[in-house]
Amino acid sequence: MTIPARAPKSARRPAGSVRWASWLFVPWLILGTVLVSIQGWPDGPVPAARAVLYDLHLSARRALLLASVKEMSTAETRRFVVHYEAADASWVPVILECADGSWEAVARRLGWTPLTAEGERVHIIIYPDPAPLERQFGPEAGFRALGAYWCGVIQLLSPRVWLSPEPSTGSARAFWAEGPFVHEYTHYVLDRLIPYGNYPRWLSEGLAQYVEHKETGYVWLDETNTIRPPVREAGLYRLIDLQRSFDRLPNTALAYRQAFLLVAYLEDTVGWSGINDLLRRLARLERFEEALQAVTGLTLSELEENWLEWLDLSLGWESGGRPTGKEGPAN
Ligand SMILES: [Zn+2]
């Protein structure tokens, strides 16, 4: 999920439909949903079996999603394949250029790229109107998303809708800076690096926003999530709430802002090498608290205390700042 959109509403439905054969995936969906929701299995006797079932579950859901867009046109590079409607054809080269730039940028930040098999590509769906993304986030989301990552697929609202009818000089740079691609691709890489979602949701959203900010300069900051010192009186969510129920917290913007600032704190204290170490430990199925302790020497509550102290001093410079990325399009 990402940044509040500026797109007008549309009543059009997405192209394509799920065909009857797709219902063959339903048993996998049900079984997978039950199995992947069982907490603590990484420490159980059959983590490999769970990994296989998790992958099957994701594959089934990804197949359903891709079946719904099979009538769309496609174009591809060595790493990405984009599904699009004819009305968005002129934007496809711009999106693929940004996709390849994101590949390089996220690899540099996280020190890792997905080990795709020969011929395997990352799927991108360009929706011609906001309806499919609106349905995924629900009417109570409080923002309009320009993109989403789900089950291995990056979904985008066409920049024709929210940026300009046709690309022109400067459009690649504008899409890079204002669009959600770096953010969503970071989710994809994290999902591929760490088996069956062995990371807290706040870490995924914090990292996606932080990499996006460092590469493009974008930061989600508005009246509903602006934090002012003294931070202990600012009505912040407790870290344990972010850890346990990130997606159910009523002020989504504030939860995202705190996640961003937690990753900013990690980068300031242990650097990208520490963040990469944390991710690799999670990829080896260490519990988050154990990995955090190994990398930072802190428990979860100590992290919260130290972060709050740091936040009181750091809100000024970490509220915005300039991007330091090098891989974005030149124009
Ligand atoms: Zn996100």
Residues whose N, C-alpha, C, O or C-beta is under 5 A from the ligand:
A	BS01	ZN	M1 T2 E205 A208
